[in-house]
Amino acid sequence: MADEQDDGKTGAKVHEAFDAVRRDLDGRLGVEEQAAVERLRDAAAGGDAVRAREEMASVRERHAWLYEELVKHPSLATLIDELALWGF
């Protein structure tokens, strides 16, 4: 039960962080970039570390500017640090 609560908290934090990204970047995101952000969010919220890494690598390769924005965004930077501490 505690694991389910932790998973729920993590999922909520992931969604909050990506919601902040969408608010900040929405006007600059095309259809492809929006889809990439959604795939990355879904992987992270679902606890799928392998898929999240693959999606992040894909963003880095295809949308360098978006990758730069994601890694320097305060909400995501904090989330990435927390996930790293949890072994994600």
PASEBA-1860 file (N, C-alpha, C; in nm, 3 decimals):
! residues 88
1> MADEQDDG> 0.081/-0.119/0.000/0.000/0.000/0.000/0.087/0.127/0.000 ~ 0.194/0.125/0.075/0.284/0.240/0.077/0.346/0.262/-0.060 ~ 0.380/0.151/-0.131/0.436/0.163/-0.265/0.336/0.227/-0.360 ~ 0.208/0.191/-0.348/0.106/0.250/-0.433/0.094/0.399/-0.406 ~ 0.102/0.439/-0.278/0.095/0.581/-0.245/0.217/0.654/-0.300 ~ 0.335/0.594/-0.287/0.456/0.655/-0.341/0.447/0.667/-0.492 ~ 0.397/0.562/-0.559/0.380/0.568/-0.704/0.283/0.678/-0.743 ~ 0.177/0.695/-0.666/0.080/0.801/-0.693/0.141/0.938/-0.676
9> KTGAKVHE> 0.222/0.954/-0.571/0.289/1.082/-0.548/0.389/1.112/-0.659 ~ 0.463/1.010/-0.699/0.561/1.028/-0.806/0.490/1.064/-0.935 ~ 0.383/0.991/-0.967/0.308/1.020/-1.088/0.252/1.160/-1.087 ~ 0.203/1.205/-0.972/0.149/1.340/-0.960/0.259/1.444/-0.980 ~ 0.375/1.420/-0.922/0.488/1.512/-0.939/0.531/1.520/-1.085 ~ 0.533/1.405/-1.151/0.570/1.401/-1.292/0.471/1.483/-1.373 ~ 0.343/1.461/-1.350/0.241/1.535/-1.425/0.249/1.685/-1.397 ~ 0.272/1.723/-1.272/0.285/1.864/-1.237/0.404/1.927/-1.309
17> AFDAVRRD> 0.516/1.857/-1.309/0.637/1.910/-1.375/0.614/1.927/-1.525 ~ 0.554/1.828/-1.587/0.532/1.837/-1.731/0.422/1.937/-1.765 ~ 0.325/1.955/-1.675/0.224/2.060/-1.696/0.292/2.197/-1.697 ~ 0.389/2.217/-1.607/0.463/2.343/-1.604/0.542/2.363/-1.733 ~ 0.600/2.257/-1.782/0.674/2.265/-1.909/0.580/2.306/-2.021 ~ 0.465/2.239/-2.027/0.368/2.270/-2.133/0.322/2.415/-2.124 ~ 0.299/2.464/-2.003/0.257/2.605/-1.988/0.366/2.699/-2.039 ~ 0.489/2.667/-2.007/0.600/2.755/-2.044/0.636/2.747/-2.193
25> LDGRLGVE> 0.619/2.630/-2.253/0.666/2.610/-2.390/0.556/2.589/-2.492 ~ 0.432/2.586/-2.449/0.323/2.546/-2.537/0.319/2.623/-2.668 ~ 0.344/2.751/-2.665/0.340/2.832/-2.787/0.451/2.797/-2.886 ~ 0.554/2.731/-2.837/0.669/2.697/-2.922/0.667/2.552/-2.969 ~ 0.577/2.471/-2.911/0.575/2.329/-2.943/0.487/2.301/-3.065 ~ 0.547/2.235/-3.163/0.470/2.186/-3.275/0.407/2.052/-3.239 ~ 0.337/1.995/-3.332/0.269/1.868/-3.308/0.368/1.759/-3.269 ~ 0.480/1.749/-3.340/0.581/1.647/-3.310/0.641/1.666/-3.171
33> EQAAVERL> 0.671/1.791/-3.138/0.730/1.819/-3.008/0.631/1.790/-2.895 ~ 0.503/1.826/-2.914/0.401/1.796/-2.813/0.391/1.646/-2.791 ~ 0.391/1.570/-2.900/0.382/1.424/-2.888/0.504/1.369/-2.814 ~ 0.622/1.423/-2.843/0.744/1.377/-2.776/0.738/1.405/-2.627 ~ 0.690/1.522/-2.589/0.678/1.557/-2.447/0.578/1.465/-2.379 ~ 0.467/1.436/-2.446/0.366/1.347/-2.388/0.420/1.205/-2.369 ~ 0.494/1.155/-2.468/0.551/1.021/-2.456/0.650/1.015/-2.340 ~ 0.732/1.117/-2.327/0.830/1.123/-2.218/0.757/1.130/-2.083
41> RDAAAGGD> 0.655/1.213/-2.075/0.577/1.225/-1.950/0.513/1.092/-1.914 ~ 0.451/1.026/-2.011/0.384/0.899/-1.983/0.483/0.793/-1.934 ~ 0.600/0.790/-1.995/0.702/0.693/-1.952/0.748/0.721/-1.810 ~ 0.775/0.849/-1.781/0.821/0.886/-1.647/0.712/0.863/-1.543 ~ 0.590/0.901/-1.575/0.479/0.883/-1.480/0.450/0.736/-1.455 ~ 0.472/0.653/-1.557/0.449/0.510/-1.543/0.564/0.435/-1.477 ~ 0.672/0.506/-1.448/0.787/0.443/-1.383/0.870/0.358/-1.477 ~ 0.857/0.380/-1.607/0.931/0.303/-1.707/1.061/0.375/-1.740
49> AVRAREEM> 1.165/0.346/-1.664/1.292/0.415/-1.678/1.356/0.393/-1.814 ~ 1.346/0.272/-1.867/1.406/0.242/-1.997/1.340/0.325/-2.106 ~ 1.208/0.323/-2.105/1.135/0.400/-2.207/1.158/0.549/-2.191 ~ 1.164/0.598/-2.067/1.189/0.740/-2.044/1.326/0.781/-2.100 ~ 1.427/0.696/-2.077/1.560/0.725/-2.132/1.557/0.726/-2.284 ~ 1.486/0.629/-2.342/1.475/0.623/-2.489/1.405/0.746/-2.544 ~ 1.298/0.787/-2.477/1.224/0.906/-2.523/1.310/1.031/-2.509 ~ 1.385/1.042/-2.401/1.472/1.158/-2.382/1.582/1.160/-2.488
57> ASVRERHA> 1.636/1.043/-2.519/1.739/1.035/-2.624/1.679/1.075/-2.759 ~ 1.557/1.034/-2.784/1.489/1.069/-2.909/1.467/1.220/-2.917 ~ 1.425/1.280/-2.807/1.406/1.425/-2.805/1.539/1.495/-2.831 ~ 1.644/1.445/-2.768/1.777/1.507/-2.786/1.821/1.500/-2.932 ~ 1.795/1.386/-2.996/1.837/1.366/-3.134/1.753/1.446/-3.233 ~ 1.622/1.449/-3.213/1.532/1.508/-3.312/1.499/1.654/-3.285 ~ 1.500/1.694/-3.159/1.457/1.829/-3.121/1.555/1.886/-3.020 ~ 1.674/1.920/-3.065/1.780/1.964/-2.974/1.736/2.082/-2.888
65> WLYEELVK> 1.667/2.178/-2.946/1.623/2.295/-2.869/1.528/2.253/-2.756 ~ 1.439/2.157/-2.784/1.345/2.111/-2.683/1.419/2.037/-2.571 ~ 1.516/1.957/-2.607/1.596/1.886/-2.508/1.661/1.987/-2.413 ~ 1.720/2.091/-2.471/1.784/2.196/-2.390/1.683/2.259/-2.294 ~ 1.565/2.288/-2.344/1.462/2.348/-2.259/1.418/2.253/-2.148 ~ 1.405/2.125/-2.180/1.361/2.028/-2.080/1.463/2.012/-1.968 ~ 1.590/2.000/-2.003/1.690/1.976/-1.900/1.717/2.098/-1.814 ~ 1.686/2.216/-1.864/1.710/2.336/-1.782/1.582/2.387/-1.715
73> HPSLATLI> 1.468/2.326/-1.744/1.343/2.371/-1.683/1.345/2.339/-1.534 ~ 1.318/2.436/-1.448/1.330/2.415/-1.303/1.246/2.298/-1.250 ~ 1.123/2.285/-1.295/1.037/2.177/-1.246/1.092/2.040/-1.285 ~ 1.138/2.028/-1.408/1.191/1.899/-1.453/1.327/1.871/-1.392 ~ 1.409/1.972/-1.376/1.541/1.951/-1.315/1.525/1.894/-1.174 ~ 1.432/1.949/-1.099/1.406/1.899/-0.964/1.355/1.756/-0.969 ~ 1.262/1.730/-1.058/1.206/1.596/-1.073/1.313/1.495/-1.113 ~ 1.397/1.531/-1.207/1.504/1.441/-1.252/1.598/1.409/-1.136
81> DELALWGF> 1.631/1.509/-1.056/1.715/1.485/-0.938/1.649/1.387/-0.841 ~ 1.519/1.407/-0.815/1.447/1.318/-0.724/1.442/1.175/-0.779 ~ 1.412/1.163/-0.907/1.403/1.030/-0.967/1.538/0.959/-0.964 ~ 1.644/1.035/-0.983/1.778/0.975/-0.978/1.807/0.921/-0.838 ~ 1.765/0.994/-0.737/1.785/0.948/-0.600/1.706/0.821/-0.571 ~ 1.592/0.805/-0.637/1.508/0.687/-0.617/1.551/0.571/-0.706 ~ 1.657/0.591/-0.784/1.707/0.484/-0.870/1.636/0.473/-1.002 ~ 1.568/0.578/-1.042/1.494/0.577/-1.168/1.584/0.593/-1.282
END
